[in-house]
Amino acid sequence: MTVAKKISTGFVVGALTLGLAGGIYTPAVAEECRGETKTEVVSVDFITGGQTNEVKLDSCKVQKMIDGYGQVKDAAGLAGLLGSGYWPVGVAGGIFFGWAWNNQEKLKECAQDGNGVTFTEINGIITGCSSQ
């Protein structure tokens, strides 16, 4: 390798390193979570094992739940697609997709203002969602 090539390679590597370091150095700003987080069991059906909860989530936890339901939808959709030849797998994938879609949409609606949310959860299904 000639001296000119070594120098130009050094400039390129240096420029890339400075560019990457500049992006990494950006200080993180912590998001302020609004609202409170609390779960209260309202009722338990000892025959079916069903449970009703009153749930309060701060804005940070709501966003994590919304993201989590998106991942469940992706996984259920893939399982339904891959298992479409065997109907029980396709049906189960559809049920989980519908459950995750419903819960995600409810949380998105009542979390639009950026505050925490309050909702009733009956056997894992979100109902009665409102902003805190």
Secondary structure by P-SEA (a helix, b strand, c coil): ccaaaaaaaaaaaaaaaaaaaaaaacbbbbbbbcbbbbcccccccccccbbbbbbbbcaaaaaaaaaaaaaaaaaaaaaaaaacccaaaaaaaaaaaaaaaaaaaaaaaaacccccbbbbbccccccccccc
